[in-house]
Amino acid sequence: MNAETQAAILAIPQQPQRQDGILDQLHDLRVAANKLGLYDAADLLRGMLDSKQNQPTPS
């Protein structure tokens, strides 16, 4: 990790644990990744989330 990214991450205050669903947490993680300039990681998360949301529900 480069020093600039590390400094940006360290500047974020620790947040309490969340109890919402994993898909909601991953969506928020994608937004944070974009803010940190981690565009490839954000794109991967977007692809994972898009494919997960487009899966048919079991009947």
C-alpha positions in Angstrom: 0.0 0.0 0.0 1.4 3.4 -0.9 1.9 6.0 1.8 -0.8 8.3 0.5 -3.5 5.6 0.6 -2.3 4.4 4.0 -2.6 7.9 5.4 -6.1 8.3 4.0 -7.2 5.0 5.5 -5.6 5.8 8.9 -7.4 9.2 8.9 -10.8 7.5 8.8 -12.2 7.2 12.3 -13.0 3.6 13.5 -16.7 2.9 13.0 -18.9 0.6 15.1 -19.8 -2.8 13.7 -22.8 -2.7 11.4 -25.6 -5.2 11.5 -27.0 -4.7 8.0 -26.7 -7.3 5.3 -23.5 -8.2 3.5 -24.7 -6.9 0.2 -25.4 -3.5 1.8 -21.9 -3.5 3.4 -20.2 -4.5 0.1 -22.1 -1.7 -1.7 -20.7 0.8 0.8 -17.3 -0.7 0.6 -17.4 -0.1 -3.2 -18.2 3.5 -2.6 -15.3 3.8 -0.2 -12.9 2.1 -2.6 -13.8 4.6 -5.3 -13.2 7.5 -2.9 -9.7 6.0 -2.1 -8.9 5.7 -5.8 -9.1 1.9 -5.7 -11.0 1.8 -8.9 -10.2 -1.7 -10.0 -11.3 -3.1 -6.6 -14.4 -1.0 -6.8 -15.1 -2.3 -10.3 -14.7 -5.9 -9.1 -17.1 -5.3 -6.3 -19.6 -3.7 -8.7 -19.4 -6.8 -10.9 -19.9 -9.1 -8.0 -22.8 -7.1 -6.7 -24.4 -6.8 -10.1 -24.2 -10.6 -10.8 -25.5 -11.4 -7.3 -28.5 -9.1 -7.8 -29.3 -10.6 -11.2 -29.4 -14.2 -10.0 -32.8 -15.7 -10.0 -34.3 -16.4 -6.6 -34.8 -20.1 -5.8 -38.4 -21.2 -5.9 
